[in-house]
Amino acid sequence: MNADRESRRLAWCVALLLRHAPDAAAASVLGRLDAPTRRYLCRDEYLPAPVVTLLLRHGTAEDRATVARNPHVLGRPLPGLPGPA
């Protein structure tokens, strides 16, 4: 199977899990993801605001840039991100 497709599917599954997971579990799951999966996850427009905050706080610079470029992320606008208040 295509690695890109696998990353998208894994990101979709992780996004479903993170919608209902406590912050400690979400941080643990986020730390185990590979870079392509994290990129797709950061582009998910239905991530709850606490998960977006975790991505911004504990994620890489690429995660923060991907979230900042995505105008459809539910958790926006957050302090430090561009966008309307």
C-alpha positions, 0 to 999 in steps of 0.5 A, a space after each residue: 500500500 502507498 505510504 502516503 495513504 497509510 499516513 492519511 489513514 493513520 492520521 484519520 484514526 488518531 484524530 478520531 481517538 484524540 477527539 475523546 482522549 484525555 490530555 495525557 493520552 493525547 500527548 502520549 499518542 502524539 509523541 509516537 507519530 511519524 512526521 507524515 502522519 503528524 502533518 496530516 493530523 495537523 491538517 484535520 479541521 475537526 481536531 478539538 481545541 485542546 488537541 490543537 493546543 497540545 500540538 502547538 505546545 509539544 509539537 515540532 516547528 513544522 506542526 506549529 507552521 502547519 496548524 498556523 497555515 490551516 484556516 479550518 482548524 477548529 481550535 483557532 484562533 489561539 494566542 500566537 497564531 495568525 488569524 481573525 480574533 
